[in-house]
Amino acid sequence: MNILRFYIGKTILATSLITLLTLSVIRVLFALIDESGDFGKGSYQFVDGLAYSLLLSPQYIYEFFPMAILIGSIAGLGLLASRSELTVMRAAGKTTMQIVGSALSYGLILIAFAIFLGEYVSPKTTRMAEDIRNRAILGEQLVKGEQGVWVKDGGKMVHVKDVIGSDRMDGVSIYQFNQSQTLESVIHASSALLDDNVWQLKNGYKTTIFADHVERERFDAMEWQTNIQMDNLTVLSDDPETLDIVSLYNYRQYLANNGLDTQTYDLAFWRKLIQPLSTAIMIVLAASFVFGPMRSVSMGARVLVGVLTGMAYFFAVRTFGPVSLVFGMPAIFGAILPPAIFAAGAWYMLRRAG
């Protein structure tokens, strides 16, 4: 049984990795084409766009992972079926469930790879990609770091810890310099809110530096005249899908503690948590196709059905989550329903196949 498990697992691993590579190359090419519209902005050129697209490839692979595993598993099991090897295995006394179990045991390697990619590789390479793009387009006007972003605003340097939506910044520090680049004053505010197109600094203090002394005064609210564009500052707001699960949880807690909406981050958190299960479901779904309604069709037909089903799953996950939030459903419901539906369909077809 160990030799049989290895043979099935090796076949599925090979076809799944080839599928992942193919999908990621196609996605990188589309990303590069999409970036071409920004070539010429600042110092952003083709080489920067290529580096940006390539660094995003781990994120693309992670997003496409369940779909790629479905297509790869259908291709792998279909290859065994087309050579009558699955028929020989069953004739030798191996049940359908044993063969599926063998596929799932090696599927754990793919699941471990997906977790490593989503938790450790993708968040880092995505930040590197965004940094390359933003530095090339915005130059030294904006510098993003681990603890926020620095923005040049005329004769001032502004540090913002977090951007919440399009009308709130948290942890704002404003450093005012004179013409000789000597620090004149510092303003620290817990937050800045956009009210009627005017920024209001909230709950802070201003420190004014004179030649012989320093004055400090607190304020509850202060109007802030700034030329900073929110379109530039939005680079600080990482896409929840690109964060690792610990960062998602911590940021979700931060939003909740400040009375802010957490639904988007809750959805991304549950999707991350359910992703390994989704990969296992895709392997079972592939087996249900090969042992069930597609046991006697051509390899091309199997791959086509795999592609269409994988795309249906991908769009179901991407669509149902946000729609469920619009209707006020819990985030976990929006994350778990698409995999549950596909899992139920896979189990039903597999039981009918015997």
C-alpha positions as CSV (number, residue, x, y, z in Angstrom):
1,M,0.0,0.0,0.0
2,N,2.9,2.3,0.7
3,I,4.2,1.9,-2.9
4,L,0.7,2.5,-4.2
5,R,0.3,5.6,-2.1
6,F,3.6,6.9,-3.2
7,Y,2.8,6.4,-6.9
8,I,-0.6,8.1,-6.6
9,G,0.9,10.9,-4.6
10,K,3.8,11.4,-6.9
11,T,1.5,11.7,-9.9
12,I,-0.8,14.2,-8.3
13,L,2.1,16.3,-6.9
14,A,3.6,16.5,-10.4
15,T,0.4,17.5,-12.2
16,S,-0.6,20.0,-9.5
17,L,2.8,21.8,-9.5
18,I,2.8,22.0,-13.3
19,T,-0.7,23.6,-13.1
20,L,0.4,26.0,-10.3
21,L,3.4,27.1,-12.4
22,T,1.2,27.6,-15.5
23,L,-1.4,29.6,-13.7
24,S,1.1,31.8,-12.0
25,V,3.0,32.5,-15.2
26,I,-0.3,33.6,-16.9
27,R,-1.2,35.7,-13.9
28,V,2.2,37.4,-13.8
29,L,1.9,38.3,-17.5
30,F,-1.5,39.8,-17.0
31,A,-0.2,41.8,-14.0
32,L,2.7,43.1,-16.1
33,I,0.3,44.1,-18.9
34,D,-1.9,45.9,-16.3
35,E,1.2,47.7,-14.9
36,S,2.2,48.9,-18.4
37,G,-0.3,51.8,-18.1
38,D,1.8,53.2,-15.2
39,F,5.2,53.0,-17.0
40,G,6.7,56.5,-17.2
41,K,5.2,57.7,-13.9
42,G,8.1,59.0,-11.9
43,S,10.9,56.6,-12.5
44,Y,8.6,53.6,-12.9
45,Q,9.8,51.5,-16.0
46,F,9.4,48.0,-17.4
47,V,12.1,46.5,-15.2
48,D,10.3,47.9,-12.1
49,G,7.0,46.5,-13.4
50,L,8.5,43.1,-14.0
51,A,10.0,43.0,-10.5
52,Y,6.7,44.1,-9.1
53,S,4.8,41.4,-10.9
54,L,7.3,38.6,-10.1
55,L,7.3,39.5,-6.4
56,L,3.5,39.2,-6.4
57,S,3.6,35.7,-7.8
58,P,3.6,34.0,-4.4
59,Q,0.4,35.8,-3.6
60,Y,-1.1,34.8,-6.9
61,I,-0.1,31.1,-6.4
62,Y,-1.7,31.2,-2.9
63,E,-4.9,32.7,-4.3
64,F,-5.1,30.1,-7.1
65,F,-4.0,27.2,-4.9
66,P,-7.4,25.4,-4.5
67,M,-8.3,25.8,-8.2
68,A,-4.8,24.6,-9.3
69,I,-5.0,21.6,-7.0
70,L,-8.4,20.7,-8.4
71,I,-7.2,20.9,-12.0
72,G,-3.9,19.1,-11.2
73,S,-5.6,16.3,-9.2
74,I,-8.2,15.8,-12.0
75,A,-5.3,15.6,-14.5
76,G,-3.2,13.3,-12.3
77,L,-6.0,10.9,-11.5
78,G,-7.3,11.2,-15.0
79,L,-3.9,10.1,-16.3
80,L,-4.0,7.0,-14.1
81,A,-7.5,6.3,-15.3
82,S,-6.6,6.7,-19.0
83,R,-3.9,4.1,-18.5
84,S,-6.4,1.8,-16.7
85,E,-4.2,1.9,-13.6
86,L,-7.1,2.9,-11.4
87,T,-9.1,-0.1,-12.7
88,V,-6.1,-2.4,-11.9
89,M,-5.9,-0.9,-8.4
90,R,-9.6,-1.5,-7.7
91,A,-9.4,-5.0,-9.2
92,A,-6.5,-5.7,-6.8
93,G,-8.8,-5.0,-3.9
94,K,-8.2,-1.3,-3.2
95,T,-11.4,0.6,-2.6
96,T,-12.2,4.0,-3.9
97,M,-11.9,5.5,-0.5
98,Q,-8.4,4.0,0.0
99,I,-7.3,5.5,-3.3
100,V,-8.7,8.9,-2.3
101,G,-7.0,8.5,1.1
102,S,-3.7,7.9,-0.7
103,A,-4.2,11.1,-2.7
104,L,-5.1,13.1,0.4
105,S,-2.0,11.8,2.3
106,Y,0.2,13.4,-0.3
107,G,-2.1,16.3,-0.5
108,L,-0.8,17.2,3.0
109,I,2.5,18.1,1.4
110,L,0.6,20.6,-0.9
111,I,-1.3,21.9,2.1
112,A,1.9,22.5,4.1
113,F,3.4,24.3,1.1
114,A,0.3,26.5,0.8
115,I,0.5,27.4,4.5
116,F,4.2,28.2,4.2
117,L,3.5,30.4,1.1
118,G,0.6,32.2,2.6
119,E,2.0,32.8,6.1
120,Y,5.7,33.4,5.5
121,V,6.6,34.1,1.8
122,S,3.7,36.0,0.3
123,P,3.3,38.7,3.0
124,K,7.0,39.6,2.7
125,T,7.3,39.5,-1.1
126,T,4.0,41.5,-1.5
127,R,5.4,44.3,0.8
128,M,8.6,44.3,-1.2
129,A,6.6,44.5,-4.5
130,E,4.6,47.5,-3.2
131,D,7.7,49.2,-1.9
132,I,9.4,48.9,-5.3
133,R,6.3,50.3,-7.1
134,N,5.7,53.1,-4.7
135,R,9.3,54.3,-4.5
136,A,9.5,54.4,-8.3
137,I,6.2,56.3,-8.8
138,L,6.3,58.5,-5.7
139,G,10.0,58.9,-5.2
140,E,11.1,60.3,-1.8
141,Q,7.7,61.9,-1.3
142,L,6.5,58.8,0.6
143,V,8.5,56.2,2.5
144,K,6.7,53.2,3.9
145,G,8.2,51.4,6.9
146,E,7.3,48.6,9.3
147,Q,5.7,51.1,11.7
148,G,3.8,53.3,9.3
149,V,4.6,55.8,6.6
150,W,6.6,59.0,6.3
151,V,5.2,61.7,3.9
152,K,6.7,65.0,2.9
153,D,4.2,67.8,3.1
154,G,5.9,71.0,2.0
155,G,8.2,72.1,4.8
156,K,6.8,69.3,7.1
157,M,7.5,65.7,7.6
158,V,4.4,63.7,8.6
159,H,4.4,60.2,10.1
160,V,1.1,58.2,10.0
161,K,0.9,54.9,11.8
162,D,-2.4,53.6,10.3
163,V,-4.8,54.6,7.6
164,I,-8.4,53.5,8.2
165,G,-10.6,53.8,5.1
166,S,-10.5,57.2,3.2
167,D,-11.3,59.5,6.1
168,R,-9.3,58.5,9.1
169,M,-5.6,58.3,10.1
170,D,-4.4,57.0,13.4
171,G,-1.1,57.9,15.2
172,V,-0.3,61.2,13.3
173,S,2.9,63.1,14.0
174,I,3.7,66.4,12.2
175,Y,7.3,67.8,12.2
176,Q,7.6,71.4,11.1
177,F,11.0,72.7,9.9
178,N,12.2,76.2,9.0
179,Q,14.1,77.2,5.9
180,S,17.4,76.2,7.6
181,Q,16.0,72.7,8.2
182,T,15.8,73.3,12.0
183,L,12.9,71.7,13.8
184,E,10.4,74.3,14.9
185,S,7.4,72.4,16.2
186,V,6.0,68.9,16.6
187,I,2.4,67.9,16.7
188,H,1.3,64.5,17.9
189,A,-2.4,63.4,17.6
190,S,-4.1,60.1,18.3
191,S,-6.1,60.4,15.1
192,A,-7.1,62.7,12.2
193,L,-10.6,62.7,10.8
194,L,-11.8,64.1,7.5
195,D,-14.9,66.3,8.2
196,D,-16.4,68.3,5.3
197,N,-13.1,68.1,3.3
198,V,-11.2,69.5,6.3
199,W,-8.8,67.3,8.4
200,Q,-9.3,67.6,12.2
201,L,-6.6,66.4,14.5
202,K,-8.0,64.8,17.6
203,N,-6.6,64.3,21.2
204,G,-3.1,65.5,20.9
205,Y,-0.5,68.1,21.9
206,K,1.7,70.6,20.1
207,T,5.3,71.2,21.1
208,T,6.9,74.5,20.0
209,I,10.7,74.8,20.1
210,F,12.2,78.3,20.7
211,A,15.8,79.3,21.0
212,D,15.7,79.3,24.8
213,H,12.7,77.2,25.8
214,V,10.1,74.7,24.7
215,E,6.3,75.2,25.1
216,R,3.8,72.4,25.0
217,E,0.0,72.7,24.8
218,R,-2.7,70.0,24.6
219,F,-5.7,70.1,22.3
220,D,-8.9,68.1,21.8
221,A,-9.3,69.2,18.2
222,M,-7.2,71.2,15.8
223,E,-7.7,71.9,12.1
224,W,-4.9,70.5,9.9
225,Q,-4.1,72.2,6.6
226,T,-2.3,69.6,4.4
227,N,-1.5,68.9,0.8
228,I,-1.3,65.1,1.4
229,Q,-3.3,63.1,-1.1
230,M,-5.2,60.1,0.4
231,D,-4.6,58.2,-2.9
232,N,-0.9,58.1,-1.9
233,L,-1.6,57.2,1.7
234,T,-3.7,54.2,0.8
235,V,-0.5,52.3,0.1
236,L,-0.2,52.0,3.9
237,S,-3.4,50.0,4.0
238,D,-2.4,46.4,3.2
239,D,-4.9,44.3,1.5
240,P,-6.2,41.9,4.2
241,E,-5.7,39.0,1.8
242,T,-2.0,39.6,1.7
243,L,-1.5,39.5,5.5
244,D,-0.5,36.5,7.5
245,I,-3.1,35.1,10.0
246,V,-1.4,36.5,13.1
247,S,-1.3,40.0,11.6
248,L,-4.9,39.7,10.5
249,Y,-6.0,38.7,14.0
250,N,-4.0,41.5,15.7
251,Y,-5.3,44.1,13.3
252,R,-8.8,42.9,13.7
253,Q,-8.4,43.3,17.5
254,Y,-7.0,46.8,17.0
255,L,-10.1,47.8,14.9
256,A,-12.5,46.2,17.4
257,N,-10.8,48.0,20.3
258,N,-11.3,51.3,18.5
259,G,-14.9,50.7,17.7
260,L,-14.2,50.3,13.9
261,D,-15.7,47.8,11.4
262,T,-13.8,44.5,11.4
263,Q,-15.9,42.5,8.8
264,T,-13.4,42.7,6.0
265,Y,-10.6,41.5,8.2
266,D,-12.8,38.8,9.8
267,L,-13.6,37.5,6.3
268,A,-9.9,37.4,5.3
269,F,-9.1,35.7,8.6
270,W,-11.6,32.9,8.2
271,R,-10.6,32.4,4.6
272,K,-7.0,31.9,5.7
273,L,-8.0,29.5,8.3
274,I,-10.2,27.5,5.9
275,Q,-7.7,27.5,3.0
276,P,-6.0,24.1,4.0
277,L,-9.4,22.5,4.2
278,S,-10.3,23.9,0.8
279,T,-7.3,22.2,-0.7
280,A,-8.3,18.8,0.7
281,I,-11.8,19.3,-0.6
282,M,-10.5,20.0,-4.1
283,I,-8.6,16.7,-4.1
284,V,-11.8,14.8,-3.0
285,L,-13.8,16.7,-5.6
286,A,-11.2,15.7,-8.3
287,A,-11.5,12.1,-7.3
288,S,-15.3,12.2,-7.4
289,F,-15.2,13.5,-11.0
290,V,-12.7,10.8,-12.1
291,F,-14.4,7.9,-10.4
292,G,-17.9,9.2,-11.1
293,P,-19.3,11.0,-14.2
294,M,-15.9,11.4,-15.9
295,R,-14.5,7.9,-15.6
296,S,-14.6,7.2,-19.4
297,V,-14.1,10.6,-21.0
298,S,-10.9,11.9,-22.6
299,M,-8.1,13.7,-20.7
300,G,-8.9,17.0,-22.5
301,A,-12.5,16.8,-21.3
302,R,-11.4,16.1,-17.7
303,V,-9.0,19.1,-17.8
304,L,-11.7,21.4,-19.2
305,V,-14.2,20.4,-16.5
306,G,-11.4,20.9,-13.9
307,V,-10.7,24.4,-15.2
308,L,-14.4,25.4,-15.3
309,T,-15.1,23.9,-11.9
310,G,-12.0,25.5,-10.4
311,M,-13.0,28.9,-11.9
312,A,-16.5,28.5,-10.5
313,Y,-15.0,27.8,-7.0
314,F,-12.6,30.7,-7.3
315,F,-15.4,33.2,-8.2
316,A,-17.8,31.7,-5.7
317,V,-15.2,32.3,-2.9
318,R,-14.4,35.8,-4.2
319,T,-18.1,36.8,-4.7
320,F,-20.0,35.2,-1.9
321,G,-17.8,36.5,0.9
322,P,-18.4,40.2,0.2
323,V,-22.0,39.6,-0.7
324,S,-22.6,37.9,2.6
325,L,-21.2,40.9,4.4
326,V,-23.5,43.2,2.6
327,F,-26.5,41.2,3.9
328,G,-25.1,41.3,7.4
329,M,-24.1,37.6,7.6
330,P,-21.3,36.5,9.9
331,A,-17.9,36.5,8.2
332,I,-17.3,32.8,9.0
333,F,-20.5,32.0,7.1
334,G,-19.3,33.8,4.1
335,A,-15.9,32.1,4.2
336,I,-17.1,28.5,4.8
337,L,-20.2,28.2,2.7
338,P,-18.5,27.8,-0.8
339,P,-16.1,25.1,0.4
340,A,-19.0,23.4,2.2
341,I,-21.2,23.3,-0.9
342,F,-18.4,21.9,-3.1
343,A,-17.5,19.4,-0.3
344,A,-21.1,18.2,-0.2
345,G,-21.2,17.7,-4.0
346,A,-17.9,15.9,-4.0
347,W,-19.0,13.5,-1.2
348,Y,-22.3,12.8,-2.9
349,M,-20.6,11.9,-6.3
350,L,-18.0,9.8,-4.5
351,R,-20.6,7.8,-2.6
352,R,-22.5,7.2,-5.8
353,A,-19.3,6.0,-7.5
354,G,-18.8,3.4,-4.8
